[in-house]
Amino acid sequence: MCPEQYRLDAAGLLPRQETEATAVGTAVHAAIETVLRGDATIDEGHDAAMDAWDKIKPTIDKWVKASPETCVAHVSNCYNSWADTCYPQLPAIEAVEKQFNVLLYEDDDRRIYLSGTVDAVDETGCVWDWKTAGRAYEPWEADRFKIQPTVYTYAARHAWGIDNPEFAYAVMVKRATPVDAQILVVQRDERHWSWLQKQALSLALTIEADLPVWQLNDQGWWCSDRWCGAWASCKGAHVDA
């Protein structure tokens, strides 16, 4: 989104802040993981979500939009959305919080690896990711732009040997009352993985150039004092918020 923001973050120069939005997602994720590992029933998962929120809340550095009371409702309603409309449709889950570290690209000068952790993999080979969001996802946007399905299906195919892997978002929309979770399947194949390799190589070449600053991109919501820890010394030093 902003190349310079990425450079600062990768170099450890961007202050990391836990916001209430990420904390809500973390609490819901923790409860879902507890259920899928068999450590809690689907009903007990709600208490697990609320317990996780109570533990995470003191670590929040910045309250961006929602109040603590609103966040409690979001955690409760997002978990209930997952439990009521997503969980009954899940095939048997074979792995939870499955890690990968897989070679993506190699030439005479460099090796580039992908590493990360997927939320779950089911018996059909579909990779799942749980999202808490302010709105439902647009299928055409996910199909055209989302990089996460490309990365995770690449890992499923090349790290775990899953043929024709699928990727599915389960999106729990944050509302005052629970709404049905959105299940959105995204298809990826060798064409997308080839493009991912080209993207990774272009990033590697930029990193290797050792530039003192990268392109400054303020054409979006991320360029603000709410979302970027570098704002005060970047655009904020020139233009008031």
N, C-alpha and C positions, 0 to 999 in steps of 0.2 A: 504493500500500500504506500509506504514511504520508505524508499531505499535507505535514507540516512537514519531513520528510526530503527530499521533492522540492523544497520551497522553498529549503532550504539548499543543495542540490545545484545547482539552477538559478542561484542567486546566487553560486556559487563559494565557498561557506562550508563545504562538507563536504569533509574530506580525502579525496582519491582514493587508493585502495590497490589495488595489483595483488595478487590472491590466487593461490594455486596452482591453484585451480579455473579462473579466467579464463585463466591462463597455459597450461594444458593445452588449452583450447579454441582459443586463439590459435595454438598450434603446429600443431594438427590442421588448422585453417582454412588456415594458410599452405601446408601440404603439398598440400591439395586444390586450392587456387588454382594452385599451381605445375603440377600435373598437367593441370588443365583449360585452362590457357593454353598447353599444349604444351611447357613447358620441362622436363618430366621425364616418364618413363614411369610406368606405374602401380606398377611395382616400385621405381623410383627415388624414388617419392613417400615411401616409408617412411623412407629416409635423410633426405629433406628435412624430414620431421616431427621426426626426432630432432635434426637440426641446428638447427631453429627452436627446439626446447625448450632446447637448450644456450645459445642466445642470449638467450632470454626469462628463464630461471631466475634470473640475477643481478638482474633488475628486480623480483622478487617482494618485496613489502613485508610480507606477512602470510601465514603458513602456518596455515590454518584447520583442516583435517582431515587431509589426506594428507601422507605423508612424501615426500622427493625420490625415493626408490626406487619408491614406489607411483605417483608421477606419471609416471615413465619408462614403467612398465607401461601406465598409462592412455593415454598418447600413442600408444604402439606398438599397443595393442589397438584403440583407437578408429579409428586410421587403417586398420588391417587390416579392421575391420568395414565401413568405408565402401568400401574397395577390393574386398572380396569380395562384398558383398551389395547395395551401392547403385550403384556405378559401372557394373556390367554392365547395370543396368536404366535408366540415364539415356538419354533421347533426346539427340540432338545438342545441344550447348550453344552458344548464340549469343552470350551475354554473361557475363562474369565480373566480379564486384565492380562492378556497374552502379549509378551514382549517380542520384539524383532530387532535384528541388526543384520541388514542384508546389503550386499554389494549392488549398487545401482549402475555405476559407470566406471570404466577403467581404460586408461591409455598409457602411453609411455611416461607421462609426467605426473599422473595423479590417480588416486582411487577415491570414489565418492560412495559413501554408505548412507542408507536410510535406517534410522532407528526410531523406535517409539513403542507405544503400548495401545493395543486395541481393546475396546470395552468388552467385547464378547465375540465368539465364533460359534455358530450353531452346527448341527450335524449335517446340514446341506452344504456347508462351506461358505455360508454367507457371513460377512463381517458386519457387526452391529456397532453403532455409536449412539450414545444417549445424549440428547441436546436439550437444554432449557433455553428458551428463546422468547423474545418479545412478540414474535409473530410466527405463523406457519411459514415454511420454506416454499418458495416458488419452484416447482419441478424443473422448469426450463432453465432457471438460474443454476440449480444444482447440477443439472446435466451438462451445462456449458462451462461453468466456471469453477466449481468446487474442486480443490486439489486433494482434499483428504480422501475421497473415494479412490483417487488414482494411486496415492501412496499406499493405502491399506490393501487394495487389491493386488498391487505389485508385491507387497510383502506376503500376502496369502499365496500367491502363485509361486514366487521365487524363493521364499524362505520356508514355506510349509508345504509346497507341492500340491496346492489345491487347484484342480482344473476348473477353468471358467468361474472364478470366484465372483460373487456379488457383494455389493455394499448396501447397507440399509441404515438410514437415519430413523431414529425414533425421537420425534420432536415434541417435547412437552411445553406448551405455551403458557407463559406466566399470566394468570388471570385471577380475579377476585374469587372466582368459583372454578372448579375443575372443568376442563373441556377435553374432548377426545384427543388422545395423542395422535400425531401424524406419523404414519409409516411411509417413508419415501425410499424406494429402491433406485439405486444409481448403477448403471452398467459401465464398466471399463474393460479395455482389452489392450492388445499389443500396440495399437495406434496411440493410445493415451500414454502408455508407459514410455514409448519412444519419445514423445514430446516432453515428458517429465525428465528424461535423461538430458535432452537438449537444454531445458530450463536449468537443471542442476549444473551443467557444464558452464553455462553463461554466468551463473552466480559464482562458481569457483574461479573463473577467470577474473571477475570483478574483485573478489577477495584477494587474489594473488597480485593484483595491480597495486595493492597497498596505498590506496588513495586516502588523503586526509579527511575527505568528506565525500559523501555520495549525494545523488540528486535529492533535492528537497521538494517533496510533493505534498501540497496542502489541499488537494482537490477532493476532500471528503471529510467525513465526520471524525476520523481518527486524529486530525490535526486540531487539537484543542487542549486546554488545560485539564479537561476531564479525563482524557484518554492517553495523553502522552506526557511522560515524565520529563521530557526535554523541552517542553513548551516554553518555559520561562527564559531559556537561553537560546531559543530558536525563533520561531515566528512571534512568540509572545514578547520578545525583546524589541520588536518593531511595531507590532499592531496589538492593541489591547484586545482582550477576549470579548 
